[in-house]
Amino acid sequence: MDKQQYNISENNFEQCIKCTVCTVYCPVVAVNPDYPGPKQAGPDGERLRLKTPSFYDEALKYCLNCKRCEVACPSNVRIGDIIQSARIKYGKSKPKLRDMMLANTDFVGTMASPFAPIVNFSLGMKPVKYVLDKVLAVDSHRQFPKYSSQKFVSWFKKHAEANQDAYPHHVSFFHGCYINYNYPKLGQDMVKLLNAIGYGVHLLDKEKCCGVALISNGLIGQAKRQAKLNIESIRKSVIVNSMPVIGASSTCIFTMRDEYPHLLGINNQDVRESIELATRFIYRLIERNQVKLAFKSDYKARIAYHTPCHMEKLGWAIYSTSLIKMIPGVDFVTLDSQCCGIAGTYGFKKEYYQASQEIGQSLFDQIESAKVDLVATDCETCKWQIEMSTSAKVDNPISVLADALDVEATMKLNNVELR
């Protein structure tokens, strides 16, 4: 039966009460008059598109998929899903070479890592930036994240893997592209922290990029293939090996939990609740009095926390902020976090760069005014955007905890004895 023929939507646009609060909270509307806004692009547009696809508006490409409209909606309309589903179903524009390069993080990371010093140096050169701008339309102002010469997976297999079975409890770690190719230290901090509370860390049998960049760049077939592979590996971990799957990236976790079924049609209901952010996992252990943390007496830092958009949608910022506040030497600063503007690959593209920076400006001003030692956030692309646009250093809450942790005292508190 053709759903379009019978004017039935797979999304819940019928629940929209036309209050327009989603438009008020949309970060794009304020800086880009060409974007019709979430209400018109989402539920209003869906009514028309169900009658005829010719009502599809290419201006939907300006949507960041930040989900702030969904957070604000009093009727729980999946506005962002409606917009992204329309782009997948009706969009006519094909991915450019630039889009494919930005979206294929595993391929580019694998190619870049062996030549990391050369790649990092080259991407910072003005002539290279000029060529990327003029030929590929990657804005010349955008700074690229540095690549690491040693991938996290290589470090883990060489230095950590052999010891993980000795711990009394076990989890699987979805490390993601950023940790593997750009910032292995965050993965190392994850292992350090989890080991200290008695958890052995294991890699999934197979792992691909979560696919968020593929989805946003229109490479849906590839996104589905990678999602299926990831979910199969997660099922083996959760159902066969009885190990939950945790990650450090709010966007990766959000994508696997919510975007896989909503946008890619990948059923994950049997394992969804066993996929979670590491800070949530650790906080809940502490809340249940199953583990305790001990911190260095000389650790002092003024730290602000930025809530990433997908973290806001998950509703999990409380776990990260609560853990940071547990560190006795932390002077915690609460930010009125708005979208930072980068939205994954969105802020790299020449046609969106200026809007990306304008969206994030109020956040950048807050950070500069706060005069903090560090900004903590659970999203790697937020880190790139904030570090590029402010004088602040940015790190993941897991690294904050690992740096402040007294490992020996924590192991003693948790009676961790290696088998």
Order of alpha helices (4+ residues) and beta strands (2+ residues): alpha-alpha-alpha-alpha-alpha-alpha-alpha-alpha-alpha-beta-alpha-beta-alpha-alpha-beta-alpha-alpha-beta-alpha-beta-alpha-alpha-beta-alpha-beta-alpha-beta-alpha-alpha
